[in-house]
Amino acid sequence: MLQQYLCLLMIMLTVSASRAFISTTLRGCTKKSIPSRQSLFGTMASDTLLGKMLIPVEQAIPLHSDSNVKFVDGSWFLKDRSGREEYEAGPRIRGAVYFDIDDVASKGPVENPRNIKHMMPPPALFAAAMDEMQISNDNHLIVYGTDGCMCTQRTWYQLRAMGHDKNKVHLMQGSLADWMDLDGPIDTEPTRVFAADELDLSKSAAYIATKPQNVISLEQMKDIVGSNDAILIDVRAEERFLGKVPEPRPNLRLGHMPGAVNLPFTNVLQPDMKYKSIEELRNIVQAAGVDLNTDKDIVVSCGSGVTACVVAGALEAAGRDSAKIYVYDGSWMEWGGEPDTPIVKEA
């Protein structure tokens, strides 16, 4: 009985002392100086990511253990390789998911009557896909690609365009090969990526998606061209821009939109597919005749809406406000496939 009494007394004294300490500490604090829960107990690693667009591999690896950070394989290739198949076969970053821009996309005669590949998806499909990948709106997403992939920016741009917080979507500067060279954790066993038509769109999704933001449609592009209301950047190779060589996709007219300037997307990338330095990017944009600080919107176009995102990312990395950067989703596959859209072609 005496032992129980002494234990109870010790507990009461401890609680009393703790209350006195907290009261004394907070008495001398203004509202601004009161330490937050995060400052007392440490911040999550993902908090250091907020607002950072580019994340070097060596900084990404320590973030892998943070439960609020999700790695997304955004590998895509025009031909010869399949990012989806390579992900499924492995290796891949441990726990990473694969985002298939061709599958999680608008399809069918109603949503995509011109049958253009990887058009931005309807919000319901995007939300269902995010649920399937166990991604929430609160997660930080680090997008990466396999060695030689130069198109991960499309996944990065699409995640943001469909409503994920722009401050929480990041591009890893370096490939899966770089990750493995630095002993980043990987999975090697085969796996399977879900198919979009397997998703139940009748279910209420936990993820909250939006309609595509900072994305231009054909009808909007027709109003923009010739209006002088926006800066148009075509990121295809110069020969394609001038209409001197055939397009890689059949049945497309040759040339470019009136008023567009040419800035090939390969100009902003290093040989290892990382972005060039900020100073280099600014000089490259300026040399193309584009003012990063213009009050006009900048609309970026390419062959099918993929590599346009590479230059959109370069503009943002160089200091352009992302709210003033747009991507023409259908790009030349749509514009060049129409019989009556205005086109300029080198004589």
Beta strands, then each sheet from edge to edge (+ up, - down):
strand 1: 54-56
strand 2: 69-73
strand 3: 92-93
strand 4: 97-98
strand 5: 140-144
strand 6: 169-173
strand 7: 186-187
strand 8: 215-216
strand 9: 230-234
strand 10: 261-262
strand 11: 297-301
strand 12: 325-328
sheet 1: 1+ 6+ 5+ 2+ 4+
sheet 2: 3+ 7-
sheet 3: 8+ 12+ 11+ 9+ 10+
end
